[in-house]
Amino acid sequence: MIDVTLQSLASTYKLNDGHEIPVVGFGTWQMDNDENTTNIVKQAIKEGYTHIDTAAVYGNEEAVGKGIRESGVNRSELFVTTKLWNDAHGYEEAKVAIDESLERLGLDYVDLYLIHWPNPKEHRDNWQEANLGAWRAMEEAVEAGKVRSIGVSNFHERHLTPLLEEAKIKPVINQIFLNPSDQQPEIVAFNEQHDILSEAYSPLGTGKVFEIEDLADLAKKYAKTIAQVVLRWSLQKGYLPLPKTSTPERVPENADLFDFEISEEDMERISALKGQAGTAKNPDEVDF
């Protein structure tokens, strides 16, 4: 487990490149490129979130960027992540994609830029080469001040190993499907071994998490919601959870994680819920 004091949304993990990242992020997957998304991002920042996560493929970078710019919070106090989509793997393609994301966001730089998937359908024959080309473009973007930190998403050991052998700048994060239902222990262990932070997307798994009786009991015990209990579990495991919601009243609820601690016994009880709320996609078999 990572040694960090979990006091508030402003608490941070230190990345392997020396930069700091807030311990909880606000995810924007499945949100439209519209005023609603701009408003929910502004609300999240008002509630204390300083870490906002988007991606080129979400198609909402303009709306997210507008929310960031209109939040009234200084850009230097926020941590913004976006991601390279599968159609831009390779050196030249990634260089263009980084600039296009910055333009859509209306920002001079992003704090974190990730390769979204390691082995997209159109690169099955040359995925290693395509990843290395994209990574070189990302390293150059760090040198140019367009990106602060770089990392990956959905990478297994077999994808990370060739990248680590060639990279001048090591990935700081591997953002993966990570929750009590699918804890991906081999990937988490490999990440830890290489000082790569495990960031948890879909930290609540699928909607089925809300039907699990054990979690309902624990929520009652701690006088919290099921979502709060599961997100707190993620934090105490040393992960960085990335809850997402487009429901305004859930924004503060998902952030209210710092006034209780789950006992060791209950942590184990939650960890025993494997397979009950969805599992990760195999990145070598995705159809995109």
Protein Blocks (a to p, Z undefined) as FASTA:
>chain_A
ZZdddfbfkbccddfkopacdfbdcdfehiacdfklmmmmmmmmmnopabdcddfklopm
mmmmmmmmmnopafklpccdddddfklgcjklmmmmmmmmmmmnopabdfbdcdfbfbdf
klmmmmmmmmmmmmmmmmmmmmnopafbdcdehiafklmmmmmmmpmbdcfbdcddddfk
lnolmlmmmmmmnopacddehklopaklmmpmklmmmmmmnopafklmmmmmmmmnopac
ddddfbfklmmmmmmmmlcccdfklmmmmmmmghilopaddfklccZZ
